[in-house]
């Protein structure tokens, strides 16, 4: 299976796990206090920890005002630092080699599906799904359905580029986009066919898919020519991920 976006941007984790965001040191004092309580409970009991349970335990020590504790507990759960049903906190997720490997793979292969991850990292379906679930629950990645598949992206990835990323995983489509992105001009199907050494009929099929997705459009006063419907910032983002020819 080919990966047009694949490069050396991700590493398979070995014994030296690099630290990644988020870090608990960025939380205020009250949230750090609550997170420490949560970690101790999850380590010892390995049970589900709900907001009311954490609030009840924390307020018995009377270290902080109840309203402050209540607000901080709510925010910790809203920000997915603690997820009921998981026995780790958000700052520990990427210390797992499996989660880190998948996170890095998704980072440089936006729009990948579960089979891509299994093949690229050589891991089982069960392990892929379990770690994808953890990353999703804690807000590191998001998923969308496309052609009956779940596609994965980093949460920070711009949603308006989802289809561009996915379609660009096809080698010819990636070449078409690279011509538009690098030359920043208007092109006919014949011009693109010559540029990437493919038949016009074949390129026409690819163009239709890109037009349907709203990535390309015909120029109003020159209907034989096509333009790319991406902003300069979006174009730069796509170029970072396209594989070198």
QUITAMO-V830745 format. One record per backbone hydrogen bond with DSSP energy under -0.5 kcal/mol. NH is the residue of the N-H (numbers start at 1). CO is the residue of the C=O. If there is no record, write none. Layout:
BEGIN
{{NH;CO} {NH;CO}}
END
This chain:
BEGIN
{{4;169} {6;3} {10;7} {17;15} {18;16} {26;23} {27;24} {32;28} {33;29} {34;30} {35;31} {36;32} {37;33} {38;34} {39;35} {40;36} {41;37} {42;38} {43;39} {44;40} {45;41} {46;41} {46;42} {50;48} {54;50} {55;51} {56;52} {57;53} {58;54} {59;55} {60;56} {60;57} {61;58} {62;59} {63;58} {69;65} {70;66} {71;67} {72;68} {73;69} {74;70} {75;71} {76;72} {77;73} {78;74} {79;75} {80;77} {81;76} {82;76} {86;83} {90;81} {92;89} {93;89} {93;90} {95;92} {96;93} {97;95} {100;96} {101;97} {102;98} {103;99} {104;100} {105;101} {106;102} {107;103} {108;104} {109;105} {111;152} {112;109} {112;152} {117;113} {118;114} {119;115} {120;116} {121;117} {122;118} {123;118} {128;124} {129;125} {130;126} {131;127} {132;128} {133;129} {134;130} {135;131} {136;132} {137;133} {138;134} {139;136} {140;135} {141;135} {142;153} {144;151} {146;149} {149;146} {151;144} {151;149} {152;112} {153;142} {155;140} {157;154} {161;158} {162;159} {165;161} {166;162} {167;163} {168;164} {169;166} {170;167} {174;170} {175;171} {176;172} {177;173} {178;174} {179;175} {180;176} {181;177} {182;178} {183;179} {184;180} {187;226} {189;224} {192;188} {193;189} {194;190} {195;191} {196;192} {197;193} {198;193} {203;199} {204;200} {205;201} {206;202} {207;203} {208;204} {209;205} {210;206} {211;207} {212;208} {213;209} {214;211} {215;210} {216;210} {217;227} {219;222} {219;225} {222;219} {225;222} {226;187} {227;217} {229;215} {230;228} {235;231} {236;232} {237;233} {238;234} {239;235} {240;236} {241;237} {241;238} {242;238} {243;4}}
END
